[in-house]
């Protein structure tokens, strides 16, 4: 039996054991039956005293794309192998809840289509101002990456995500919210991680990955990590955030597949690259309008060649439910747009990658059941000032149950 099959069967067994544990716990506490309900996290089982709970959720994402699904990596790789695709882009199984106490939480997420264990973590959340997380998860760095692929506004993340995301890592995080609902309302995240990507349990040298994020919650209200203002915020809810990270490893980029390298970095000796990066971020939701923006800078030092390279990028994204001002527009329809700009090397400022896109979202049941149609235009320019342009069309159905 393969490792992927073994992992999947282990997760199914974990569900069975967890449910039976809940039932046994209920019998030992009370004669009442175990509580079963359907929530926004799927089916949930809980004991009467709420000390034990378990929720199960599955999500499928179907996608059609032409002439290609993935964004071009750079000018040289500009849609070299165009292939129209129709696929199950994501198939997720999610398991979470709490044990022993309501504030001792756990969460697992497994990608069925690719056979990857994405998240496994335990959270100690007894106090709002100080919480602890241990395991593997998406690092709290940039809003675009933190937002689940099932709760995004566009079909997928922008061209900025690939070079700047820190993605999933293993380690420990300290986080919390201080001075809530006041002028000084802040949310913070401080992480110490292996710095070698998803599925890597060890560091390739003695240098760990350190990440910090400080978020100022304007108006004393914390903005959730989701796209689109489907809740129709009656009061403006916004944030300003800064984040920074430093790491030394054999990688120059990360993704859900783990550690990797950007174009131009072929060698991957342990501790070869020092990465220092930072971002400034804004976001707002108000009466059907949503906005988010990130500005990135990243410096890569190659100790093997004794060279430095600086990357910059930003994106602007907004969406609106026009039914708020036009009676003939259906209420479930949202129109959204994005513009992203990426400079792979600031020494060649005229070398750039641009993305402009428009999306139409139809929410059958908020983000749990939605259909998205997107048209994107790419405009890339090489260091030699040669230009490539391309259009892409995608349509996606994302459903959770």
C-alpha positions in Angstrom: 0.0 0.0 0.0 1.3 3.5 -0.9 2.1 6.2 1.6 -0.7 8.3 0.3 -3.2 5.5 0.6 -2.0 4.8 4.2 -2.3 8.4 5.1 -5.8 8.7 3.8 -7.0 5.5 5.5 -5.4 6.8 8.7 -7.5 10.0 8.5 -10.7 8.0 7.9 -9.8 5.9 10.9 -9.1 9.0 12.9 -12.6 10.2 12.2 -14.1 6.9 13.3 -12.2 6.9 16.5 -12.9 10.5 17.2 -16.7 10.1 16.8 -16.7 7.0 19.0 -14.7 8.8 21.6 -17.2 11.6 21.6 -20.1 9.1 22.1 -18.2 7.4 24.9 -17.5 10.7 26.5 -21.1 11.7 26.4 -22.2 8.4 28.0 -19.8 9.0 30.9 -20.9 12.6 31.5 -24.6 12.6 30.9 -27.5 10.5 29.8 -28.2 13.0 27.0 -27.5 12.1 23.5 -24.6 13.5 21.6 -25.4 16.8 19.8 -25.3 16.6 16.0 -25.8 19.6 13.9 -24.9 21.0 10.5 -22.9 24.3 10.7 -20.7 26.4 8.4 -17.9 23.9 9.2 -19.9 20.9 8.0 -21.3 18.2 10.3 -20.5 18.8 13.9 -20.7 16.4 16.8 -20.3 17.7 20.4 -20.8 16.6 24.0 -23.4 18.5 26.1 -20.8 20.2 28.1 -19.0 21.4 24.9 -15.6 20.1 26.2 -15.4 17.8 23.2 -16.4 18.5 19.6 -15.6 17.3 16.1 -16.6 18.8 12.8 -16.2 17.1 9.4 -16.2 18.9 6.1 -15.5 18.1 2.5 -14.8 20.6 -0.3 -14.6 20.1 -4.1 -13.4 22.6 -6.6 -14.1 22.0 -10.3 -12.3 24.2 -12.9 -12.3 24.8 -16.6 -9.5 26.9 -18.1 -8.3 27.9 -21.5 -5.7 28.3 -23.0 -4.0 27.3 -19.8 -4.8 27.2 -16.1 -1.5 28.2 -14.4 -0.2 31.8 -14.7 3.0 32.0 -16.7 6.1 31.7 -14.4 8.0 34.4 -16.3 8.6 35.7 -19.8 10.5 32.7 -21.1 7.8 30.3 -19.9 4.9 32.3 -21.3 2.3 29.7 -22.0 4.8 27.4 -23.7 2.5 24.4 -23.5 -1.0 25.7 -23.9 -3.6 23.1 -22.9 -7.2 23.6 -22.2 -8.1 21.9 -18.9 -11.1 20.6 -17.0 -10.2 19.1 -13.7 -11.0 18.7 -10.0 -8.6 21.4 -8.9 -9.0 20.7 -5.2 -10.6 18.0 -3.1 -10.3 18.7 0.6 -11.2 16.8 3.7 -11.3 18.9 6.9 -11.4 17.7 10.5 -11.4 20.0 13.5 -12.8 20.7 16.9 -11.8 20.8 20.5 -10.9 18.2 23.2 -10.8 18.3 27.0 -11.6 22.0 27.1 -13.4 24.4 24.6 -10.2 26.3 24.2 -8.0 23.4 23.4 -8.6 23.0 19.6 -7.2 20.9 16.8 -7.4 20.9 13.0 -6.4 18.6 10.1 -6.8 19.2 6.4 -6.0 16.7 3.7 -5.8 17.1 -0.1 -7.4 14.0 -1.6 -6.6 14.8 -5.2 -2.9 15.0 -4.6 -2.5 12.9 -1.5 -1.0 15.6 0.7 -1.6 16.3 4.4 -1.7 20.1 4.4 -2.6 21.1 7.9 -2.2 19.5 11.3 -2.2 21.7 14.3 -3.2 22.2 17.9 -4.3 25.6 19.2 -4.4 26.7 22.8 -6.9 29.6 22.8 -7.8 30.2 26.4 -7.1 33.9 26.3 -7.9 36.3 23.4 -4.7 38.3 23.9 -2.3 35.3 24.0 -2.8 32.1 22.0 -0.4 29.3 20.9 -0.4 27.2 17.8 1.8 24.1 17.2 2.0 22.0 14.1 1.8 22.8 10.4 -0.3 25.5 8.8 -0.3 28.4 6.3 2.0 31.0 7.8 0.2 34.2 8.9 2.1 36.6 6.6 0.0 37.9 3.6 -3.8 38.2 3.5 -4.0 36.8 -0.1 -2.4 33.5 1.0 -4.1 33.2 4.3 -7.5 33.4 2.8 -8.7 29.9 2.0 -8.9 28.9 -1.7 -12.6 28.3 -1.0 -13.2 31.8 0.2 -11.3 33.8 -2.4 -12.9 36.5 -4.5 -11.1 35.6 -7.7 -10.7 32.1 -9.2 -7.2 31.9 -7.7 -4.4 34.0 -6.2 -2.5 36.6 -8.2 0.9 36.4 -9.8 2.3 38.1 -6.7 1.6 35.0 -4.5 4.2 32.7 -6.1 7.3 34.8 -5.4 6.3 36.2 -2.0 4.3 33.6 -0.2 5.8 31.8 2.8 3.1 29.2 2.6 2.8 26.2 4.9 5.5 25.6 7.5 6.0 23.6 10.7 6.7 25.2 14.0 5.1 27.3 16.7 3.1 30.6 16.6 2.1 33.1 19.3 -0.9 35.3 18.4 -3.8 37.2 19.8 -5.8 40.4 19.8 -5.2 43.2 22.2 -7.3 46.2 23.2 -10.3 44.9 21.2 -13.1 47.3 20.2 -11.0 50.3 21.1 -8.9 52.8 19.1 -5.8 50.7 19.9 -7.2 47.4 18.5 -4.4 45.2 17.3 -4.0 41.6 16.2 -0.5 40.1 16.2 1.2 36.9 15.0 4.8 35.8 15.9 6.0 32.6 14.3 9.2 30.5 14.7 9.3 27.8 11.9 11.5 25.3 10.3 11.7 27.3 7.1 11.9 24.4 4.7 8.3 24.1 3.6 5.3 21.8 3.9 6.0 18.3 5.0 9.6 19.1 6.1 10.1 18.2 9.7 13.8 19.4 10.0 15.8 22.5 9.1 18.6 22.2 6.6 20.9 24.3 8.8 20.8 26.0 12.2 18.8 29.0 10.9 15.1 29.0 11.5 12.4 31.1 9.8 11.1 34.0 11.8 7.8 35.7 10.8 6.0 38.7 12.4 2.7 40.3 11.5 1.0 43.3 13.2 -2.5 44.2 12.1 -4.2 47.4 13.2 -8.0 46.9 13.3 -9.5 50.2 12.2 -12.8 51.2 13.9 -12.2 48.6 16.6 -13.5 45.8 14.5 -11.5 42.8 13.3 -11.8 41.9 9.6 -12.2 38.2 8.8 -9.8 36.5 6.4 -12.3 36.0 3.5 -12.9 37.6 0.2 -16.1 39.5 -0.8 -18.5 41.3 1.5 -21.1 38.6 1.6 -22.1 39.6 5.1 -22.8 43.2 4.0 -21.0 45.0 6.8 -23.3 47.8 8.0 -20.3 49.5 9.6 -16.9 49.9 7.8 -14.4 47.2 8.9 -10.9 47.7 7.8 -7.2 46.8 8.6 -3.7 48.1 8.1 -1.0 45.5 8.4 2.7 45.1 8.2 4.7 41.9 8.2 8.3 40.8 7.9 10.2 37.5 7.6 13.7 36.3 7.6 15.0 32.9 6.7 18.2 31.1 5.6 17.7 27.8 3.7 18.2 26.1 0.4 15.0 27.6 -1.0 14.0 30.9 -2.6 10.2 30.3 -2.7 7.5 28.1 -1.1 4.2 26.6 -2.2 1.7 24.0 -1.1 4.1 21.5 -2.6 6.9 22.6 -0.2 10.2 24.3 -0.8 11.3 25.3 -4.2 13.3 27.9 -6.2 12.4 30.9 -8.3 13.6 31.1 -11.9 17.3 31.8 -12.0 18.1 29.9 -8.8 19.0 26.3 -9.9 21.3 25.3 -7.0 19.9 24.4 -3.6 22.7 23.7 -1.2 21.8 23.8 2.5 21.8 27.4 3.8 22.7 28.8 0.5 20.1 31.6 0.4 19.2 34.3 2.9 15.7 35.7 2.4 14.5 39.0 4.0 11.1 40.2 3.0 8.4 42.6 4.1 4.9 43.8 3.2 2.3 46.5 3.8 -1.3 45.5 3.5 -4.7 47.2 3.5 -8.3 45.7 3.4 -11.8 47.0 3.8 -15.4 45.7 3.7 -18.5 48.0 3.8 -22.0 47.6 2.6 -21.2 45.1 -0.2 -17.9 46.6 -1.2 -14.6 44.9 -0.5 -11.1 46.0 -1.0 -7.6 44.5 -0.4 -4.1 45.4 -1.4 -0.6 44.1 -0.7 2.8 45.7 -1.4 5.8 43.4 -1.2 9.6 43.6 -1.2 12.0 40.7 -1.0 15.8 40.5 -1.0 17.6 37.2 -1.8 21.2 36.9 -0.9 23.0 34.0 -2.6 26.1 33.0 -0.5 27.4 30.7 -3.1 27.7 33.4 -5.8 27.9 36.4 -3.4 25.1 38.2 -5.3 21.9 40.0 -4.2 18.6 40.3 -5.9 15.6 42.4 -4.9 12.0 41.6 -6.0 9.0 43.9 -5.6 5.3 43.5 -6.3 1.8 44.7 -5.5 -1.8 44.0 -6.3 -5.1 46.0 -6.0 -8.3 44.1 -5.7 -11.9 45.2 -5.3 -15.4 43.8 -5.6 -19.0 45.0 -5.2 -22.6 43.7 -5.2 -24.2 46.1 -7.6 -27.7 45.0 -6.5 -27.2 47.5 -3.7 -27.7 50.3 -6.1 -29.3 48.7 -9.2 -32.6 46.9 -8.7 -32.3 44.8 -11.9 -29.0 43.2 -10.7 -29.5 39.8 -8.9 -28.5 39.8 -5.3 -26.2 36.7 -5.5 -24.0 38.4 -8.2 -20.7 40.1 -7.3 -18.4 41.8 -9.8 -14.7 41.9 -8.9 -11.4 43.0 -10.5 -7.7 42.8 -9.8 -4.5 44.4 -11.0 -1.1 42.9 -10.1 2.4 44.1 -10.9 5.6 42.1 -10.3 9.2 43.2 -10.8 11.4 40.0 -10.7 14.6 42.1 -10.4 14.7 45.8 -9.5 18.1 46.1 -11.3 16.1 45.7 -14.5 13.2 47.9 -13.6 11.8 47.7 -17.1 11.4 43.9 -16.8 7.9 43.4 -15.4 4.9 41.1 -15.2 1.4 42.5 -15.1 -2.0 40.8 -14.6 -5.4 42.4 -15.0 -8.5 40.3 -14.3 -12.3 40.6 -13.8 -14.5 38.0 -12.1 -18.2 37.4 -11.7 -19.2 35.5 -8.6 -22.6 33.9 -8.1 -23.2 32.9 -4.5 -25.7 30.0 -4.1 -24.8 29.7 -0.4 -22.1 32.2 0.4 -18.6 30.8 -0.1 -19.8 27.3 0.6 -21.5 27.0 -2.8 -20.4 29.5 -5.5 -19.7 29.8 -9.2 -17.0 32.1 -10.5 -16.2 33.2 -14.1 -13.0 35.0 -14.7 -11.2 36.7 -17.6 -7.5 37.6 -17.2 -5.0 39.4 -19.3 -1.2 39.0 -18.9 1.4 41.4 -20.1 5.0 40.4 -19.5 8.2 42.3 -20.6 11.7 40.7 -20.6 15.0 42.4 -19.6 15.6 42.9 -23.4 12.2 44.7 -23.5 10.5 42.1 -25.6 6.8 41.7 -24.8 4.4 38.8 -24.5 0.6 39.1 -24.0 -2.1 36.6 -23.5 -5.7 36.2 -22.4 -7.1 33.5 -20.2 -10.6 32.3 -19.4 -11.6 30.2 -16.4 -14.8 29.1 -14.8 -15.0 27.4 -11.4 -17.5 25.8 -9.1 -16.5 25.5 -5.4 -18.8 23.6 -3.1 -18.4 22.5 0.5 -20.6 20.1 2.5 
